[in-house]
Amino acid sequence: MSESVRCFMGNVVTLEDGMEAPLFSAEDSAGNVWNLSDLLAEGKRVVLYFYPKDSTPGCTTQACDFRDNMNTLSSADVAVFGVSKDSVKSHQNFTEKQDLNFPLLMDTEGDLLEQYGVWREKKNYGRTYMGISRSTFVIEADGTLSLAKYGVKAKGHVARILAHLELE
């Protein structure tokens, strides 16, 4: 079975508001390693969003909305990370083409996808398959999830995150 349709073993995790966020350490497409525990120790809140594929219309809309709101987010000590299963080269191309100003984390093996429960059964045009459910998690500085949302819509998503963070 190919990597892109690999199904994880065990039950799908479903995280909920108020739960502890799973700790992670992940590399971005520029080779920097990001540790959730380090970010939390710095007092940062973290927006970790998962999206299906670089350079697709919905994913581009969502990434550009985050890009356009990074001044507001970073001035409030909020770190933003996008995650998909795409390759380093794909992430680099997406970042350059869209002038993204936040890191895209590498998860080609699907470890983060599994930890956060975003690798799920999807249905499209009558076809059922495993894939990334567009999902967002807001992790507070104490390590708890103040928002755990699966199946989000790309359009208007960042405005909803800003409202949740009380930044609009």
Secondary structure, DSSP 4 states (H G I P E B T S, - for coil): --GGGPPPSSPPP---TTSBPPP-EEEBTTS-EEEHHHHHHTT-EEEEEE-S-TTSHHHHHHHHHHHHTHHHHHHTTEEEEEEES--HHHHHHHHHHHT--S-EEE-TT-HHHHHTT-EEEEEETTEEEEEE--EEEEE-TTSBEEEEEES--STTHHHHHHHHTT--
